[in-house]
């Protein structure tokens, strides 16, 4: 049975991250990048590394990019990382041991240690942050109904790996703010496609709840200044989700009048 491993990454302007990301994937048998036509040196830097293949595709949403990357993989076992994530030596050894285990499950969650602006974040809702990162291509696909916070649908058994991924999120506040706004815009579009309607009272309630939960219940207050910023940006993303939903409704109503 083929126990080779394909590493996948989707990118857009990740010149500051791509070399370190590829370095921690050197144990994979092939490395494939789907790039959204980066305007920096991401592609050139990636192609300078061994085992790397780069395909470019215009960005529509995160799910489509991820499923496209899956389609290029030549091996069944997949390790799918974001460009700002890093595997430790221990996690690499655990991954190799897992894929060669005859009793291996079909997909594995990996927990992440979150860093923001160079500082380790212990709370703010990040303490239970986990995602599918290792899985069999033959047993999983990303849910096509999700535009953002893409969801892997697994037709098989699921486990959790012991060792954590290091998640070096944005090095500066403004970049992370832009990301949260972008995610919120896509999420609003996703909600509109599900026929969800905009309600102002729900808009306000959800924004307040998101901040309060992250800051007080999930102990963001203990992360100091960075905790406050993270909790605010989480609530900002929710705010943008409802603004986006409202815009989509308005565009539809205007189209009906034409």
Secondary structure, 3 states (H helix, E strand, C coil): CCCCEEEEEEECCCCCCHHHHHHCCCCCCEEEEEECCCCCCHHHHHHCCCCEEEEECCCCCHHHHHHHHHHHCCCCEEEECCCCEECCHHHHHHHHHHHCCCCCCCEEEEEEEEEECCEEECCCCCCCCEEEEEEEHHHEEECCCCCCCCCEEECCCEEECCCCEEEECCCCHHHHHHHHHHHHHHHHHHHHHCCCCCCHHHHHHHHHHHHHHHHHHCCHHHHHHHHHHHHHHHHHHHHHHHHHHHHHHHHHHHHHHC
